[in-house]
Amino acid sequence: MADQLPDLSILRRCWQTYADGSSTHAVAVNGERFGGDRPVVIAGPCAIESYEQTLSVARAVTAAGGRLLRGGVYKPRTNPHSFQGLREEGLEILAEVKRETGIGIVTEVMDPRLVERVAQYADMFQIGSRSMQNFPLLTEVGRTSKPVLLKRGWSSTLEEWLCAAEYVATEGNHEIVLCERGIRASCHWSYARNVLDLNVIEPLRRATPLPVIVDPSHATGQWSLVAAMSRAALAAGAHGLLIEVVEENADRSKLKSDGQQGIPPKILEEIMTAIQETPVPTP
């Protein structure tokens, strides 16, 4: 039973149009290589809130050895009255921070009409959990050559997730990285936000050539759990991590989005140091 996979024979025929399934399809972004022998870390604030905040975190990420900055400028929020991101101003901030530091930009796009605009600033599109089955959006990013970070929907099966990736791939864009970010289950804020499904990594790697990374920040919702879940994700075979980082001595109560998730720079440095000697295991 342990060696059995769900019947993905239809999907396998699609994947074979651009990979033979025997090895991981490496995706290059700003000098980093997802799917290689070493894990890749994307780190940065949940939301871009100011130029000063973004530059400070970007410098902390580069000092730790990171080359990719995550940061949301269009924020999908459950409550329509919550902070929705700086939008165009946020894109301009990311552009300036990239000019200053050379760091690559990973940011979310939510609307097919904004794909072309966001592509002018981003080195990699992020498709968030809520947008995983936004098929017009998937089709639109598939028509670009820009790498795509595709997060798993928080109640999605492995097959649904791969079908979403297939919407991107069938348009000609094969530069896709999958991201497990926790699934909705009977957990509680007293200890975690979601359930981090590390069980999915090995069968996912055997079912598709696409690299897969893990977001321990959204999965747990608690910065104190991120380091441990990062180690667990890498041990389970993840090709990398997507981690939220706050400024040193940040006042979390004043952050506009998910203030309890971001780790301080010191912990990012510890994670980055630890993974330097952590090869990606073979499934």
C-alpha positions in Angstrom: 0.0 0.0 0.0 2.8 2.4 0.8 4.0 2.4 -2.9 0.6 3.0 -4.3 -0.4 6.4 -5.8 -3.8 7.8 -6.8 -4.7 7.2 -10.4 -3.1 10.1 -12.2 -2.7 8.5 -15.6 -4.5 11.3 -17.5 -2.3 13.9 -15.8 0.8 11.9 -16.5 0.1 12.1 -20.3 -0.1 15.9 -19.9 3.2 16.1 -17.9 5.0 14.0 -20.5 4.6 16.8 -23.0 7.5 18.6 -21.3 9.1 16.1 -18.9 9.7 12.4 -18.8 8.8 12.1 -15.1 12.1 10.5 -14.2 13.7 13.7 -12.8 12.7 17.1 -11.3 12.2 19.9 -13.7 14.4 22.7 -12.3 13.0 26.2 -12.2 15.5 29.1 -12.2 14.6 32.5 -10.5 17.1 35.2 -9.9 20.0 32.9 -9.7 18.2 30.3 -7.5 17.3 26.9 -8.8 14.2 25.1 -7.5 14.5 21.4 -8.0 18.3 21.2 -7.6 20.3 19.5 -4.9 20.0 22.3 -2.3 16.8 23.8 -0.8 15.8 27.3 -1.9 14.3 29.9 0.6 12.0 32.7 -0.4 11.6 35.1 2.6 10.1 38.4 3.4 7.1 40.3 4.9 3.5 39.0 4.5 2.5 42.4 3.1 4.5 45.3 1.8 3.5 48.1 4.2 6.2 50.8 3.6 9.5 51.3 1.7 11.5 51.4 5.0 10.0 48.1 6.3 10.5 46.4 2.9 14.1 47.5 2.5 14.9 46.5 6.1 13.6 43.0 5.7 15.2 42.7 2.2 18.5 43.5 3.7 18.0 41.0 6.5 17.1 38.3 3.9 20.2 39.0 1.7 22.4 39.2 4.8 21.2 35.7 5.7 22.1 34.4 2.2 18.7 34.7 0.6 18.2 35.9 -3.0 14.4 36.0 -3.2 12.0 38.3 -1.4 8.3 37.5 -0.9 5.9 40.4 -0.2 2.2 40.9 -1.0 1.0 44.1 -2.6 -2.4 42.7 -3.6 -3.8 41.0 -0.5 -6.7 38.5 -0.6 -8.5 39.1 2.8 -11.5 37.3 4.2 -12.9 40.6 5.6 -13.3 43.2 2.8 -12.6 46.0 5.3 -9.2 44.6 6.2 -6.0 45.9 4.7 -6.0 45.0 1.0 -2.4 45.9 0.2 -0.6 48.9 -1.2 -1.2 47.7 -4.7 0.5 50.0 -7.3 2.4 51.8 -4.6 3.6 48.4 -3.3 4.9 47.4 -6.8 6.9 50.6 -6.9 8.4 49.9 -3.5 9.4 46.4 -4.6 11.0 47.8 -7.7 13.1 50.3 -5.7 14.1 47.6 -3.1 15.2 45.4 -6.0 17.3 48.2 -7.4 18.9 48.7 -4.0 19.6 45.1 -3.1 19.5 43.0 -6.3 17.0 40.7 -4.6 14.5 38.8 -6.8 10.8 39.6 -6.2 8.0 37.0 -5.6 4.6 38.6 -5.3 1.0 37.5 -5.6 -1.3 38.3 -8.6 -5.0 37.8 -8.1 -6.6 39.2 -11.2 -6.1 38.1 -14.8 -6.3 41.8 -15.8 -3.2 42.6 -13.7 -0.9 39.8 -14.9 0.8 42.0 -17.5 1.3 44.8 -14.9 2.6 42.6 -12.1 5.0 40.9 -14.6 6.8 44.1 -15.0 7.9 44.0 -11.4 7.9 40.3 -10.3 10.6 37.7 -11.0 8.0 35.0 -10.1 4.2 35.1 -9.8 2.6 33.8 -6.7 -0.8 32.2 -7.1 -2.3 32.1 -3.6 -4.4 29.4 -2.0 -7.7 31.2 -2.7 -6.8 31.6 -6.4 -5.6 28.0 -7.0 -8.8 27.3 -9.0 -9.1 30.7 -10.6 -8.8 29.2 -14.0 -8.8 32.4 -16.1 -5.9 33.6 -13.9 -4.0 30.3 -14.3 -4.5 30.5 -18.0 -3.3 34.1 -18.2 0.0 33.4 -16.2 0.4 30.3 -18.4 0.7 32.5 -21.4 3.7 34.3 -20.0 7.2 33.0 -19.6 7.4 34.1 -15.9 7.9 31.4 -13.3 4.8 30.6 -11.2 4.6 29.6 -7.5 1.3 27.7 -7.2 0.0 27.4 -3.7 -2.3 24.5 -2.8 -5.9 25.4 -2.1 -6.6 24.9 1.6 -9.1 22.1 1.0 -7.7 20.8 -2.3 -6.7 17.2 -3.1 -3.4 16.3 -4.8 -5.2 15.7 -8.1 -7.0 19.1 -7.9 -3.7 20.8 -7.2 -2.0 19.1 -10.2 -4.9 19.9 -12.4 -4.5 23.6 -11.5 -0.8 23.4 -12.5 -1.9 21.8 -15.7 -3.9 24.9 -16.6 -0.7 26.8 -16.5 1.4 24.2 -18.3 -1.0 23.6 -21.2 -0.6 27.3 -22.1 3.1 26.7 -22.6 4.5 27.9 -19.3 6.3 24.9 -17.6 8.2 27.0 -15.0 6.0 26.0 -12.1 6.9 25.5 -8.4 4.2 23.9 -6.2 3.8 25.2 -2.6 2.2 23.3 0.3 0.8 25.9 2.8 -1.4 23.9 5.1 -4.9 22.6 4.8 -8.1 23.4 6.6 -8.9 20.8 9.3 -10.0 20.7 12.9 -7.1 22.6 14.4 -7.4 25.7 16.6 -5.6 29.1 16.9 -4.5 28.0 20.4 -1.7 26.1 18.7 -1.9 26.4 14.8 -3.7 28.1 12.0 -3.9 25.1 9.6 -2.6 21.5 9.4 0.7 21.3 7.5 0.3 18.3 5.2 3.8 17.0 4.8 2.4 13.6 3.8 1.7 15.0 0.4 5.4 15.8 -0.6 6.6 12.3 -1.4 3.6 11.2 -3.6 3.6 14.7 -5.2 7.3 14.3 -6.1 6.7 10.9 -7.6 3.6 12.0 -9.5 5.1 15.1 -11.2 8.5 16.5 -12.2 7.6 19.9 -10.7 9.6 21.2 -7.6 7.6 21.5 -4.4 8.3 23.8 -1.5 6.6 24.4 1.9 5.2 27.5 3.6 5.4 26.9 7.3 4.4 30.4 8.1 0.8 30.2 6.8 0.5 26.6 7.9 1.1 27.3 11.5 0.3 31.0 11.9 2.8 31.2 14.8 6.4 32.4 14.2 7.7 30.2 17.1 6.7 27.1 15.2 8.3 28.0 11.8 11.8 26.8 12.4 10.7 23.3 13.6 8.2 23.0 10.7 10.9 24.1 8.3 13.2 21.3 9.4 10.4 18.8 9.1 9.5 20.0 5.6 13.1 19.6 4.4 13.3 16.2 6.0 10.1 15.2 4.1 11.7 16.1 0.8 10.7 19.7 0.1 12.8 21.6 -2.4 12.6 24.7 -0.4 10.7 27.0 1.9 8.5 30.1 1.7 8.9 32.0 5.0 7.5 35.3 6.4 10.0 37.6 8.1 9.4 40.7 10.2 11.9 43.5 11.0 14.1 43.2 14.0 12.2 44.3 17.1 9.0 44.8 15.0 5.8 45.7 17.0 3.6 42.8 15.8 0.5 44.5 17.0 0.9 47.3 14.5 1.5 45.1 11.4 -1.5 45.2 9.1 -1.4 41.6 8.0 -0.6 38.3 9.9 1.7 39.9 12.5 2.2 36.7 14.4 3.6 34.6 11.5 6.8 36.4 10.7 10.0 35.2 12.2 12.7 37.7 13.3 15.9 37.9 11.2 18.0 35.9 13.7 15.8 32.8 13.2 16.0 33.2 9.5 19.8 33.2 9.7 19.6 30.0 11.8 17.4 28.3 9.2 19.6 29.5 6.3 22.7 28.2 8.1 21.1 24.9 8.8 20.0 24.2 5.3 23.4 24.9 3.7 24.4 21.4 4.6 20.9 19.9 3.9 20.7 18.2 0.5 17.2 17.6 -0.9 16.5 13.9 -0.4 15.5 11.6 -3.3 11.8 10.4 -2.9 
